[in-house]
Amino acid sequence: MLTPREQFLTGPDELQRLVQEHSQYSQRLESLTQKRYLTDDEKLEEVRLKKLKLRLKDQMQNLEQHFHRQSA
């Protein structure tokens, strides 16, 4: 039996897309943080990736809240 969160994470295609995109940004951000020094472009990319990840996290939370309201 799946928990509501597990059902949600395996459900809507939109959520799966957001999770995958968030993971890609996390991986790229991780590769940047492994470097000792960042170029100016890499610093900008790091800030951009952090903002994109936050935006995606907000979207995933909104979808999750919508899912819980529908299942209640």
Secondary structure, 3 states (H helix, E strand, C coil): CCCHHHHHHCCCHHHHHHHHHHHHHHHHHHHHHCCCCCCHHHHHHHHHHHHHHHHHHHHHHHHHHHHHHHHC
